[in-house]
Amino acid sequence: MNCTALHEAPKQPDRRVGEASPLYLRSHTAAQRIAEVTPAARMIAILREPASYLRSFHLQCVHNHTETQRDLAKALALEPERRQGKHIPPFSQSPPTLLYSDHVRYVEQLKRFHAVFPREQVLVLIYDDLRADNEATVRRVLRFLEVDDSWPVEPVETERLKGVRALRLMQLRFAVSVVRRRAAASGPALKAVNALIPTLPRTGPVGRVRRRMTYGEPPPPDEALMLELRRRFKGEVVALSEYLGRDLVALWGYDRIG
């Protein structure tokens, strides 16, 4: 799930500038603030099937040191306590990010943007369309932005996210890097200590061994958990289908869920 805000570059009407963040949709204030600063901005939201999105997002959070619980089911179970400020990982800079269920309240999120932007300034895309026909979807975006859509579009497959095999090793390496950065920005005494901390090789044989020890293939989806999540979020998908006027219930297989 992602949201992008774009607008004309100052004094360059043939160009568009913008930024993207998956947090804009979840935010209760971003839509209003963007509208106040740039009322002519055009918004693009990309929505993904909720259970698949949460699995992917959780893997990314583990990679980014935002999450320390590798088990998605256990991470979801921590939500009530995390709402109270408990069990927050030490390097998590945005604890609300770990409230996974809040990320897939799609209708509520879209309504916040539709409340302050005209419908023609908000483009809602479905992730499946982007995967099925990348070029056609990109050209649709270009037309939405009112720029030349005849430029060649060359699809690029991004590298697949690795699973974290050795969480403690990854956390240790990250903690060392944080200490080094903070020491480098401090006084002479800490800089001297920083010089004594060994640097872990990123390349070469040692770096490759470290990466193999730390990362591996992501675990296969827990089908029982995925089914449980789809049952949990079926109402959201039904509401989104009605809101967008598109049968996402069938597209995402929720019509086969009792």
C-alpha positions as CSV (number, residue, x, y, z in Angstrom):
1,M,0.0,0.0,0.0
2,N,1.4,3.3,-1.0
3,C,0.4,6.9,-1.5
4,T,2.0,9.5,-3.7
5,A,1.5,13.3,-3.8
6,L,2.5,15.1,-7.0
7,H,2.2,18.6,-8.4
8,E,3.7,20.9,-11.0
9,A,7.3,21.9,-10.5
10,P,7.5,25.7,-9.9
11,K,7.7,27.5,-13.3
12,Q,8.0,24.2,-15.1
13,P,4.4,23.2,-16.1
14,D,5.8,20.3,-18.3
15,R,7.2,18.5,-15.2
16,R,5.8,17.0,-12.1
17,V,7.4,16.6,-8.7
18,G,6.2,14.6,-5.8
19,E,7.0,12.2,-3.0
20,A,5.7,8.8,-1.9
21,S,5.1,7.3,1.5
22,P,3.1,4.3,2.6
23,L,2.2,6.3,5.8
24,Y,0.2,9.0,4.1
25,L,-2.9,6.8,3.8
26,R,-2.7,5.7,7.4
27,S,-2.1,9.2,8.7
28,H,-5.2,11.1,10.1
29,T,-3.7,14.5,9.3
30,A,-1.6,14.1,6.1
31,A,-4.5,14.6,3.6
32,Q,-5.6,17.8,5.2
33,R,-2.1,19.2,5.5
34,I,-1.3,18.3,1.9
35,A,-4.5,20.0,0.8
36,E,-3.6,23.2,2.8
37,V,-0.2,23.4,1.3
38,T,-0.9,22.2,-2.3
39,P,-4.6,22.1,-3.1
40,A,-3.9,21.2,-6.7
41,A,-1.8,18.2,-5.8
42,R,-2.7,14.9,-7.4
43,M,-2.8,11.8,-5.2
44,I,-2.1,8.2,-6.3
45,A,-2.9,5.4,-3.9
46,I,-1.9,1.8,-4.6
47,L,-3.9,-0.9,-2.7
48,R,-3.0,-4.5,-2.2
49,E,-5.0,-7.5,-0.9
50,P,-4.9,-7.0,2.9
51,A,-3.4,-10.3,4.1
52,S,-0.7,-10.4,1.4
53,Y,0.1,-6.7,2.1
54,L,0.4,-7.3,5.9
55,R,2.7,-10.3,5.4
56,S,5.0,-8.2,3.0
57,F,4.9,-5.2,5.2
58,H,5.8,-7.2,8.3
59,L,8.9,-8.7,6.5
60,Q,9.9,-5.1,5.5
61,C,9.6,-3.9,9.1
62,V,11.8,-6.7,10.3
63,H,14.4,-5.8,7.7
64,N,14.2,-2.1,8.7
65,H,14.7,-2.8,12.4
66,T,11.3,-1.4,13.1
67,E,10.0,-4.9,14.2
68,T,11.8,-7.5,16.3
69,Q,9.1,-10.1,16.3
70,R,9.7,-12.3,13.2
71,D,6.4,-14.2,13.6
72,L,3.6,-12.2,12.0
73,A,0.9,-13.9,14.1
74,K,2.7,-12.9,17.3
75,A,3.3,-9.4,16.0
76,L,-0.4,-9.0,15.4
77,A,-1.2,-10.4,18.8
78,L,1.0,-7.6,20.3
79,E,-1.2,-4.8,18.9
80,P,-3.3,-4.2,22.0
81,E,-0.3,-3.8,24.2
82,R,1.6,-1.7,21.6
83,R,-1.3,0.7,21.6
84,Q,-0.5,1.2,25.2
85,G,3.2,1.9,24.4
86,K,4.4,-1.6,25.5
87,H,6.7,-4.0,23.7
88,I,8.0,-1.3,21.3
89,P,11.3,-2.4,19.7
90,P,14.2,-0.1,20.8
91,F,15.0,1.1,17.2
92,S,11.4,1.7,16.2
93,Q,11.1,5.4,15.4
94,S,7.3,5.3,14.7
95,P,5.5,2.9,17.0
96,P,2.1,3.4,15.3
97,T,3.7,1.7,12.3
98,L,3.5,-1.6,14.2
99,L,-0.3,-1.4,14.5
100,Y,-0.6,-3.6,11.4
101,S,-4.4,-3.7,11.3
102,D,-4.6,0.1,11.0
103,H,-2.8,-0.1,7.6
104,V,-5.6,-1.9,5.8
105,R,-8.6,0.3,6.7
106,Y,-8.7,1.3,3.1
107,V,-12.2,3.0,2.8
108,E,-11.6,5.1,5.9
109,Q,-8.2,6.1,4.5
110,L,-9.5,7.0,1.1
111,K,-12.4,9.0,2.5
112,R,-9.9,11.3,4.3
113,F,-8.4,12.2,0.9
114,H,-11.7,12.5,-0.9
115,A,-12.9,14.9,1.8
116,V,-10.3,17.5,0.8
117,F,-9.5,16.7,-2.8
118,P,-11.8,16.4,-5.8
119,R,-12.3,12.8,-7.1
120,E,-10.4,13.7,-10.3
121,Q,-7.3,14.5,-8.3
122,V,-7.2,11.1,-6.6
123,L,-6.2,8.0,-8.6
124,V,-6.7,4.6,-6.8
125,L,-4.8,1.7,-8.3
126,I,-4.9,-1.9,-7.5
127,Y,-1.6,-3.7,-7.0
128,D,-2.8,-6.7,-9.1
129,D,-3.2,-4.5,-12.1
130,L,0.3,-3.1,-11.7
131,R,1.7,-6.6,-11.6
132,A,-0.5,-8.0,-14.5
133,D,0.2,-5.1,-16.9
134,N,2.9,-2.8,-15.6
135,E,3.2,-0.7,-18.8
136,A,-0.6,0.0,-19.1
137,T,-0.8,1.0,-15.5
138,V,2.2,3.3,-15.8
139,R,0.7,4.9,-18.9
140,R,-2.6,5.4,-17.0
141,V,-0.6,7.2,-14.3
142,L,1.1,9.4,-16.9
143,R,-2.3,10.4,-18.3
144,F,-3.6,11.1,-14.9
145,L,-0.7,13.5,-14.3
146,E,-1.4,15.1,-17.7
147,V,2.1,14.4,-19.0
148,D,3.2,12.7,-22.2
149,D,2.3,9.1,-22.0
150,S,4.1,8.1,-25.2
151,W,7.5,7.7,-23.7
152,P,8.9,4.1,-23.8
153,V,8.2,2.2,-20.6
154,E,10.7,-0.5,-19.7
155,P,9.5,-2.8,-16.9
156,V,12.0,-3.6,-14.2
157,E,11.7,-6.5,-11.8
158,T,13.0,-5.3,-8.4
159,E,15.0,-7.7,-6.2
160,R,12.9,-9.9,-4.0
161,L,13.1,-9.1,-0.3
162,K,15.1,-11.7,1.6
163,G,14.0,-13.3,4.8
164,V,15.9,-12.7,8.0
165,R,17.6,-15.9,9.1
166,A,19.6,-14.6,12.1
167,L,17.7,-11.8,13.7
168,R,20.2,-11.4,16.6
169,L,23.1,-11.1,14.2
170,M,21.3,-8.5,12.1
171,Q,20.3,-6.5,15.3
172,L,23.9,-6.7,16.6
173,R,25.3,-5.3,13.3
174,F,22.7,-2.6,13.3
175,A,23.4,-1.6,16.9
176,V,27.1,-1.4,16.2
177,S,26.4,0.9,13.2
178,V,24.2,3.1,15.4
179,V,26.9,3.4,18.1
180,R,29.5,4.2,15.4
181,R,27.3,7.0,13.9
182,R,26.6,8.5,17.3
183,A,30.2,8.3,18.4
184,A,31.4,9.9,15.1
185,A,29.1,12.9,15.8
186,S,30.3,13.3,19.4
187,G,33.4,14.6,21.1
188,P,37.0,13.4,20.8
189,A,36.7,10.8,23.5
190,L,33.8,8.9,21.9
191,K,35.5,9.3,18.5
192,A,38.5,7.5,19.9
193,V,36.2,4.7,21.2
194,N,34.6,4.6,17.7
195,A,38.0,4.0,16.2
196,L,38.4,0.8,18.3
197,I,35.1,-0.7,17.2
198,P,35.8,-3.2,14.4
199,T,34.1,-2.6,11.0
200,L,32.2,-5.5,9.7
201,P,33.1,-6.2,6.0
202,R,30.3,-5.5,3.5
203,T,32.0,-7.0,0.5
204,G,34.4,-9.8,-0.3
205,P,34.2,-13.4,1.1
206,V,33.6,-12.4,4.7
207,G,30.8,-10.0,3.6
208,R,29.1,-12.8,1.5
209,V,29.3,-15.3,4.4
210,R,27.8,-12.7,6.8
211,R,24.9,-12.1,4.4
212,R,24.3,-15.8,3.9
213,M,24.2,-16.2,7.7
214,T,21.9,-13.3,8.2
215,Y,19.5,-13.6,5.3
216,G,17.8,-16.4,3.4
217,E,14.6,-17.1,1.5
218,P,11.6,-15.7,3.2
219,P,9.4,-18.3,5.0
220,P,6.4,-19.5,3.0
221,P,3.1,-18.0,4.0
222,D,1.3,-19.5,7.0
223,E,-1.8,-20.5,5.1
224,A,-3.9,-20.9,8.3
225,L,-2.9,-17.4,9.4
226,M,-3.6,-16.0,5.9
227,L,-7.1,-17.5,5.9
228,E,-7.7,-16.1,9.4
229,L,-6.6,-12.6,8.2
230,R,-8.8,-12.8,5.1
231,R,-11.8,-13.8,7.2
232,R,-11.0,-10.9,9.6
233,F,-10.7,-8.3,6.8
234,K,-13.5,-9.6,4.5
235,G,-15.8,-6.8,5.6
236,E,-13.1,-4.2,4.7
237,V,-12.8,-5.7,1.2
238,V,-16.6,-5.8,0.7
239,A,-16.8,-2.1,1.7
240,L,-13.9,-1.2,-0.5
241,S,-15.5,-3.0,-3.5
242,E,-18.7,-1.0,-2.9
243,Y,-16.8,2.3,-2.5
244,L,-14.7,1.9,-5.6
245,G,-17.4,0.2,-7.7
246,R,-15.1,-2.8,-8.5
247,D,-15.5,-6.4,-7.4
248,L,-12.3,-6.8,-5.4
249,V,-14.1,-9.6,-3.4
250,A,-13.8,-11.9,-6.5
251,L,-10.5,-10.5,-7.6
252,W,-8.8,-11.3,-4.3
253,G,-10.7,-14.6,-3.7
254,Y,-12.7,-13.4,-0.8
255,D,-15.9,-14.8,-2.4
256,R,-14.5,-18.3,-1.5
257,I,-14.2,-17.4,2.2
258,G,-17.1,-18.4,4.4
